[in-house]
Amino acid sequence: MTIVQDRPASSDFARARKAMVDSQLRVTGVNADFVRERMGAVPREDFVPAPARNVAYMDRAIALGGGRFLAAPLVQGMMLQEADPRAEDRVLLVDGGSLYLAELLRPLVASLEVLTPEKATAKGGKQGGVNLLVIDGAIEQLPGALAKRVDEGGRVITGLVVRGLTRLATGRKAAGEIALAPLAEIGIPVLPEFAATKGWSF
């Protein structure tokens, strides 16, 4: 006897995408047209492991393996809206492991460079060249080597760990420094590569 496992039809995923936009984004203030259009068009189910395709549009993070996660839809919707990408932007994205946010951003900007967290936190490397840095995950600190990639006046969108809680945060480079301002508290997968150095305690 052959057992055939039913797979959702593409129309089912299309309905799930529309429901995600209507019931997760719209009702929480993520209403920018370009966000709704991109998240309504990109098949989120293609960016998760096969067993998780049926839950790709649920309001939760999805494990990708190796300690990586695809953040809940609202997280990436808020990040994209706060980033407000422009056609002339040169973007550096630190990918959280799925490449989903990269696919959302790519047609909206002039150029997009994608780095893994390991490469993003490595010392040395390039300097300058981007005016928008997006980090798809929550960090405790922004490494100096990564901050150097951002041009003066450039924008930064990231998750930020503040006293054990994760928040969406934005910043701008001024006088060679980037200060991050926490915004909404929301569950964002933490990127351990960006952990702050722990000091001695007594």
C-alpha positions in Angstrom: 0.0 0.0 0.0 1.3 3.4 -0.9 0.6 6.3 1.4 0.4 9.7 -0.3 0.9 12.7 2.0 -1.3 15.6 1.0 0.4 18.9 0.5 -1.3 22.2 0.7 -2.1 23.7 -2.7 -0.5 26.9 -3.8 -3.9 28.6 -3.5 -3.9 27.6 0.2 -0.6 29.3 0.8 -1.9 32.4 -1.1 -4.9 32.6 1.2 -2.5 32.2 4.2 -0.4 35.1 3.0 -3.5 37.3 2.6 -4.6 36.3 6.1 -1.2 37.1 7.5 -1.3 40.6 6.0 -4.8 41.2 7.1 -4.8 39.7 10.6 -1.1 40.1 11.7 0.2 43.2 9.9 -2.7 45.5 9.4 -4.1 45.3 12.9 -0.8 46.1 14.5 0.0 49.2 12.5 2.1 47.7 9.7 0.3 49.3 6.9 2.9 50.7 4.5 1.8 49.7 1.0 5.3 48.4 0.0 5.4 46.1 3.1 1.9 44.6 2.4 2.7 44.1 -1.2 6.1 42.4 -0.7 4.9 40.2 2.2 1.7 39.4 0.3 3.8 38.3 -2.8 6.8 36.4 -1.4 6.1 32.8 -0.5 7.2 32.5 3.1 6.7 28.7 3.0 9.7 28.5 0.7 12.0 29.8 3.4 11.4 27.2 6.1 12.2 23.5 6.4 9.6 21.2 4.5 8.0 20.0 7.8 7.2 23.6 8.8 5.6 24.7 5.5 2.1 24.3 6.9 2.8 26.7 9.8 4.9 29.2 7.8 2.3 31.9 8.3 1.6 31.5 12.0 2.4 34.3 14.3 5.5 32.7 15.7 9.2 32.1 15.0 10.1 28.9 13.1 13.2 26.9 13.9 15.4 26.5 10.8 18.0 24.2 12.4 21.5 25.0 13.7 20.1 27.4 16.3 18.7 29.7 13.6 15.1 31.0 13.3 12.7 32.7 10.9 11.2 35.4 12.9 7.4 35.8 13.2 5.8 37.7 10.3 5.2 40.8 12.4 8.9 41.1 13.2 9.9 41.3 9.6 7.0 43.5 8.7 7.9 46.0 11.4 11.6 45.9 10.4 10.8 46.5 6.7 8.4 49.4 7.6 11.0 51.0 9.9 13.7 50.6 7.3 11.7 52.4 4.7 13.9 51.2 1.9 14.4 53.6 -1.0 15.3 52.9 -4.6 18.7 54.5 -4.2 19.7 52.6 -1.0 22.8 50.5 -0.7 21.8 47.9 1.9 23.8 45.5 4.0 21.7 42.7 5.5 22.8 40.4 8.3 20.7 37.4 7.6 19.1 35.5 10.4 19.3 32.2 8.5 16.3 32.1 6.2 17.1 34.7 3.5 13.4 35.7 3.6 14.0 39.3 4.6 16.6 39.5 1.8 13.9 38.5 -0.7 11.6 41.1 0.7 14.2 43.9 0.4 15.9 43.0 -2.9 13.6 44.7 -5.5 13.1 47.8 -3.3 16.7 49.0 -3.2 19.7 49.7 -5.5 21.9 47.0 -4.1 21.8 44.4 -1.4 24.7 42.6 0.2 23.9 39.7 2.5 26.2 38.5 5.3 25.9 35.6 7.8 26.3 36.6 11.5 29.7 34.9 11.6 31.0 37.0 8.7 29.3 40.2 10.0 31.1 39.9 13.3 34.5 39.1 11.9 37.3 41.7 12.4 38.6 43.7 9.5 36.8 43.7 6.2 35.4 46.6 4.2 34.8 50.1 5.3 31.8 52.3 4.3 29.7 51.6 1.2 26.2 51.2 2.6 23.6 53.6 3.8 21.2 51.1 5.3 22.1 48.3 7.7 19.5 45.7 8.6 20.1 43.0 11.1 17.6 40.1 11.0 17.8 39.2 14.7 18.4 40.7 18.1 21.8 41.8 19.2 23.4 42.8 22.5 26.1 45.0 20.8 27.0 46.3 17.4 30.6 45.3 16.5 32.8 48.2 15.4 33.8 46.4 12.2 30.1 46.2 11.2 29.4 49.8 12.2 32.3 50.9 9.9 30.4 49.5 6.9 27.8 52.2 7.4 28.3 55.6 5.8 27.9 58.8 7.7 24.1 59.5 8.0 23.3 55.9 7.3 20.4 54.1 9.0 20.4 51.0 11.1 17.4 48.7 11.8 17.9 45.7 14.2 16.6 43.8 17.1 18.1 44.8 20.4 18.4 42.8 23.7 17.6 45.2 26.5 17.7 43.8 30.1 16.8 40.3 28.8 14.0 41.5 26.5 14.1 42.0 22.8 13.0 45.2 21.1 13.0 46.6 17.6 15.6 49.4 17.5 16.6 52.0 15.0 19.7 54.2 14.7 21.6 56.6 12.5 25.4 57.1 12.1 26.5 60.6 13.2 30.0 61.8 13.9 31.2 58.3 13.3 29.0 56.7 16.0 25.8 54.7 15.9 23.4 55.1 18.8 20.5 52.6 18.8 17.1 53.7 20.2 14.8 50.8 21.4 11.2 51.0 20.0 8.5 48.3 20.4 9.1 45.3 22.6 8.6 42.2 20.5 9.9 38.7 20.4 12.9 38.6 18.0 15.3 35.6 17.7 18.6 36.4 19.3 21.9 36.2 17.3 24.4 34.8 19.8 27.4 36.1 17.7 26.4 39.6 18.8 26.5 38.9 22.5 28.2 41.5 24.7 31.5 40.6 26.4 30.7 39.5 29.9 32.8 41.2 32.6 33.7 39.9 36.0 31.1 40.1 38.8 31.5 39.6 42.5 
